[in-house]
Amino acid sequence: MLGVIITGHGRFASGLLQGVEQVVGAQLQCCAVDFPEGVSNGELRSLLEQACASCDSGEGVVILSDLLGGSPFRVAAVLAKQHPDYQVITGTNMQLAAEMMLEREGINPQVFRDMALKCGQRGITSLWHEEQKQCTQKHNDGVGSDGI
């Protein structure tokens, strides 16, 4: 199974992992690496290296980060460049994290990466857009039917 590391500014990582586990249950080979104020990039790198080592069973690791260009993303990117079986995803949201925890068995890091991007994008919507989908679906369900 792929290892998953969640990282981000402040307590983003531990908070997201707590939320994910509340929804889908406890996760093996998964940990959170927070980046609170006062922690240097060097310290963050050391924490991420330790987390990757503890979560990698030999099938690879996916690092989920909060913000493109932020320190957690940049440090994770350096690690991924050194390990071909590591992938980094940024802009991580609850939809992506929760769904992908259930999909990581038996897939490689590259497949996980591609699936995760689609999943995360699907989770960004609005109430209005979802209502429009429902109205369109109801209309399409009635088209061509004999009615009541």
C-alpha positions, 0 to 999 in steps of 0.5 A: 500500500502507498504511504501518504504524508499530509503536510502544510502550514500551521496545523493543517496536516494534523487537522486534515488527517483527524478529519479524514480519519473521522470520516473513513477510519484510522489509516495505516502508513499515513501521517501528518507533518505540521509546519508551525511558525518557528520551524525551519525548512531544514527541520521540516525536511528532517520531519518529512524524511522521517515520515516518508521512511516510516510510511513507505513499505516499498510501494512509494509515497504520496505527499499531500501539501496545502499550498503551491509554492509554500515551504511544505510543497517546496521541501516535499518537491526536493524529496520527490526529485530524489525518490522516483517513487514519490509524488507531491500533490498540492492544493489538497482538500478534504474531498481528495484526502478522504476519497484517495485514502480508500483508493490507495491499495494496489495502485502506484504513486503516478496513478494515485496522483492522476486520480487525486487531481480529478477527485480534488477538482470534483470536490470544489463546487458550490451549492448553486452548481450542485442544485443546477446539476440536480435540476438538469438531471430531473429534467433529463430523467423526464425527457422521453418518458411517458410520464405518470 
